[in-house]
């Protein structure tokens, strides 16, 4: 009896997104395939893109919002496209900086019950219902990640990238945490707990960079792009 009551209670507060996970499985498969297909089609010509992650809750006068605009502008000047989650806050700042330089400004939007409203600075907007499809697009079409201060979603993208690189499921890409004051505690915990307990290795820690300098981020991404170009040339040498 209690199980039935709990289900009813949960059902009353379920969003349409959660309800969709309980729906007809065949129909879900087609929706998932359609999202993958649209994403691959729309982003197929994109190269040398940097994904910038961060909180949707930081206002446009916040220090890190302004730094994100500055960073996206600087990256765009060097020929990088910019990808964000398409929403407000840091995501908006990333798209805004790219937009100001007439650089490709991509927003990978996600349907959420709160917070997520597409920002107006996107030259290409894609809408996703499923987080895991959206994550594939970030990984597939980015050559570097920058994590500005953010919440659970930013941490999710950060650790997802770390896991994929640690397990050699993707080629190495720069993973930069911007804002030592914000990220310092996490880095201390990784070193003093996970590394100390032996659950990660020193080599894993080398995958992460922490900085407060926009120019340093640009240099990291440019060096990686040069490395990527060398790899492409080796794979497909010019006759």
C-alpha positions in Angstrom: 0.0 0.0 0.0 2.8 2.4 0.9 4.5 1.7 -2.4 1.4 2.8 -4.4 1.1 5.9 -2.3 4.7 6.8 -2.9 4.4 6.3 -6.6 1.3 8.6 -6.7 3.2 11.2 -4.8 6.2 11.1 -7.1 3.9 11.2 -10.1 2.3 14.4 -9.0 5.6 16.3 -9.0 7.1 14.7 -12.1 8.0 17.0 -14.9 7.2 16.2 -18.5 10.9 15.3 -19.0 10.8 12.7 -16.2 7.4 11.4 -17.5 9.0 10.9 -20.9 11.5 8.5 -19.4 8.7 6.3 -18.3 6.9 6.4 -21.7 6.9 4.1 -24.6 10.4 2.8 -25.1 10.2 2.5 -28.9 9.2 6.1 -29.3 12.0 7.2 -27.0 14.5 5.4 -29.2 13.3 7.4 -32.3 13.6 10.6 -30.3 17.1 9.8 -29.2 18.2 8.9 -32.8 16.6 12.0 -34.2 18.6 14.2 -31.7 21.9 12.4 -32.6 21.1 12.8 -36.3 20.3 16.5 -36.1 23.3 17.2 -33.9 25.8 15.4 -36.2 24.3 17.0 -39.3 24.3 20.5 -38.0 27.8 20.4 -36.4 29.6 18.3 -39.0 31.5 21.3 -40.5 32.5 22.7 -37.2 36.2 22.5 -36.3 38.5 23.9 -33.6 35.7 24.7 -31.2 36.1 25.4 -27.5 33.3 24.5 -25.1 32.8 26.9 -22.2 30.8 25.7 -19.2 29.5 27.6 -16.1 26.6 28.6 -14.0 23.3 29.8 -15.5 22.8 31.9 -12.3 25.6 34.5 -12.6 24.3 37.9 -13.7 25.9 39.9 -16.5 27.7 42.3 -14.0 29.3 39.4 -12.2 33.1 39.2 -12.4 33.1 35.7 -14.0 30.5 36.7 -16.5 32.7 39.5 -17.7 35.7 37.3 -17.7 33.9 34.8 -19.8 32.9 37.4 -22.4 36.6 38.4 -22.5 37.8 34.9 -22.9 35.3 34.0 -25.6 36.3 37.2 -27.5 40.0 36.3 -27.2 39.4 32.7 -28.4 37.3 34.0 -31.3 40.1 36.4 -32.4 42.4 33.3 -32.7 39.9 31.5 -35.0 38.2 29.3 -32.5 34.5 28.7 -32.5 32.7 28.7 -29.1 30.2 26.2 -27.8 28.1 26.7 -24.7 25.0 25.2 -23.2 22.9 27.9 -24.8 21.3 29.2 -21.6 21.8 32.3 -19.5 24.7 33.3 -17.1 28.1 32.0 -18.1 26.6 30.3 -21.1 25.3 33.6 -22.4 28.6 35.3 -21.7 30.4 32.7 -23.8 28.1 33.1 -26.8 28.1 36.8 -26.4 31.9 37.0 -26.6 32.0 34.9 -29.8 29.0 36.9 -31.2 30.9 40.1 -30.7 33.7 38.8 -32.9 31.4 37.3 -35.6 32.7 33.9 -34.7 30.6 30.7 -34.8 28.6 30.9 -31.5 26.9 27.5 -30.9 24.3 26.9 -28.2 23.5 23.3 -27.2 20.3 24.0 -25.3 18.6 21.5 -23.0 15.0 21.4 -21.9 14.8 22.0 -18.2 11.9 22.8 -15.8 13.9 25.8 -14.4 16.7 28.2 -15.5 17.3 27.2 -19.1 16.2 29.9 -21.5 18.1 30.2 -24.8 20.3 33.3 -24.9 20.1 35.6 -28.0 23.8 35.4 -29.0 23.8 32.1 -30.8 24.6 31.8 -34.5 23.5 28.1 -34.3 21.0 26.8 -31.8 20.3 23.1 -31.2 17.8 21.9 -28.7 18.1 18.6 -26.8 15.8 16.7 -24.5 18.4 14.2 -23.4 21.5 15.2 -21.5 23.6 12.2 -22.7 23.0 13.1 -26.4 24.0 16.7 -25.6 27.2 15.5 -23.9 28.2 13.5 -27.0 28.0 16.7 -29.0 30.2 18.6 -26.6 32.9 15.9 -26.6 32.7 15.1 -30.4 33.0 18.7 -31.6 35.3 20.4 -29.0 39.0 20.4 -28.9 39.1 22.0 -25.4 37.0 22.6 -22.4 36.9 25.6 -20.1 35.0 25.3 -16.9 34.1 28.6 -15.3 32.5 28.6 -11.8 29.3 26.6 -12.0 27.0 24.1 -10.3 26.3 20.4 -10.6 26.0 20.6 -14.4 29.5 22.1 -14.8 30.9 19.5 -12.4 29.2 16.8 -14.5 30.8 18.0 -17.7 34.2 18.3 -15.9 34.2 14.8 -14.5 32.8 13.3 -17.7 35.7 14.7 -19.7 38.2 13.5 -17.0 36.7 10.0 -17.0 36.8 9.7 -20.8 40.4 10.8 -21.0 41.5 8.7 -18.0 40.0 5.6 -19.6 41.3 6.5 -23.1 37.9 6.7 -24.7 38.7 10.1 -26.3 41.9 11.8 -27.4 43.4 14.1 -24.8 42.0 17.6 -24.8 42.8 20.6 -22.5 40.6 20.8 -19.5 40.9 24.2 -17.9 39.3 25.3 -14.6 39.1 29.1 -14.7 39.0 30.8 -11.2 41.5 29.4 -8.7 39.5 30.9 -5.8 36.4 28.9 -6.9 38.1 25.7 -7.9 41.0 25.6 -5.4 39.1 23.7 -2.8 38.1 21.0 -5.3 41.7 20.6 -6.4 42.9 20.4 -2.8 40.4 17.6 -2.2 41.4 15.7 -5.3 45.1 15.9 -4.2 44.6 15.3 -0.5 41.9 12.7 -0.6 41.6 10.9 -3.9 45.3 11.0 -4.8 46.3 10.2 -1.2 43.9 7.2 -1.1 45.2 6.0 -4.4 41.9 6.1 -6.2 43.5 8.3 -8.9 47.1 8.7 -10.1 49.4 11.7 -10.4 49.1 11.3 -14.1 45.4 11.9 -13.9 46.0 15.2 -12.2 48.1 16.3 -15.1 45.0 16.4 -17.2 43.7 19.5 -15.4 44.9 23.1 -15.6 43.8 25.9 -13.2 44.2 29.5 -14.1 42.9 33.1 -13.6 44.5 34.3 -16.8 42.6 34.6 -20.1 45.8 34.7 -22.1 47.0 31.5 -20.6 43.8 29.8 -21.6 44.2 31.0 -25.2 47.9 29.8 -25.2 46.8 26.4 -24.0 44.2 26.0 -26.6 46.4 27.3 -29.4 49.2 24.8 -28.4 46.6 22.0 -28.5 45.3 23.1 -31.8 48.8 23.0 -33.2 49.2 19.5 -31.8 45.9 18.4 -33.4 46.9 19.8 -36.7 50.1 17.8 -36.6 48.1 14.6 -35.8 45.7 15.3 -38.7 48.7 15.8 -41.1 50.2 12.5 -40.0 46.9 10.7 -40.6 46.2 12.4 -43.9 49.6 13.6 -45.3 49.5 16.0 -48.2 50.5 14.2 -51.5 
